Amino acid sequence: MAIVGLTFTLAREGARKNIFLNCIAPNAYTAMTQGIIPDDYKSVGVKDITPVVQFLAHEKCTRTGKIYECGGGWVSETKFV
């Protein structure tokens, strides 16, 4: 949640200078998640997160202050109320 708070703060501060900032919460089967994520999710890897990063890093993307969960061929904007 500290990263989420930092994302919101930096997005607000950066808006004055046309700087956009977002947070990505990736889901991927890695050595760190081994034993937590079932073995049948081994196909869920870093390659599934790359398109989200490319989209957010594109010069025409103006989304800011958002949190995206992604992995396994899906992406979802997370909202906190």
C-alpha positions in Angstrom: 0.0 0.0 0.0 3.0 2.3 0.4 3.7 2.0 -3.3 0.0 2.8 -4.0 0.2 5.9 -1.8 3.4 7.0 -3.5 1.8 6.4 -6.9 -1.1 8.6 -6.1 1.1 11.4 -4.6 3.6 11.4 -7.5 0.8 11.3 -10.1 -0.8 14.4 -8.5 2.5 16.2 -8.2 3.6 15.3 -11.8 0.4 16.4 -13.3 1.6 20.0 -13.1 4.5 19.2 -15.4 2.7 16.8 -17.7 4.3 13.7 -16.1 2.2 10.6 -15.9 2.7 7.9 -13.3 0.9 4.5 -12.7 1.5 1.4 -10.7 1.5 -2.2 -12.0 0.7 -5.1 -9.7 1.9 -8.1 -11.8 0.9 -11.7 -11.4 3.5 -14.1 -12.8 4.9 -17.5 -12.0 8.5 -17.0 -10.9 10.9 -18.5 -8.5 9.6 -16.2 -5.8 6.0 -17.4 -6.3 6.9 -21.1 -6.5 4.9 -22.9 -4.0 2.3 -20.1 -3.7 0.9 -20.2 -7.2 -0.1 -23.6 -8.5 2.2 -25.4 -11.0 -0.5 -25.3 -13.7 0.0 -21.5 -13.8 3.6 -21.8 -15.1 2.5 -20.4 -18.4 1.7 -17.1 -16.6 5.0 -15.2 -17.0 6.6 -11.9 -17.6 5.7 -11.9 -21.3 2.0 -11.4 -20.2 2.8 -8.2 -18.4 5.0 -6.6 -21.1 2.0 -5.3 -23.2 0.7 -3.4 -20.2 4.0 -1.7 -19.6 4.3 -0.9 -23.3 0.9 0.7 -23.3 1.5 2.8 -20.2 5.0 3.9 -21.4 3.7 5.0 -24.9 4.0 8.7 -25.5 0.3 9.1 -26.3 -0.9 7.4 -23.0 -2.2 10.1 -20.7 -3.5 7.8 -17.9 -2.1 8.7 -14.5 -2.6 7.7 -10.9 -4.0 4.3 -11.7 -3.2 0.8 -10.4 -3.2 -2.1 -12.9 -3.3 -5.8 -11.9 -2.1 -7.9 -14.8 -0.9 -11.3 -15.8 -2.0 -14.4 -17.6 -3.5 -12.5 -20.5 -5.7 -10.1 -18.5 -5.5 -6.7 -17.1 -7.7 -4.8 -14.7 -7.7 -1.3 -13.3 -7.9 -1.6 -9.5 -10.0 1.0 -7.7 -10.0 1.9 -4.0 -13.0 3.5 -2.5 
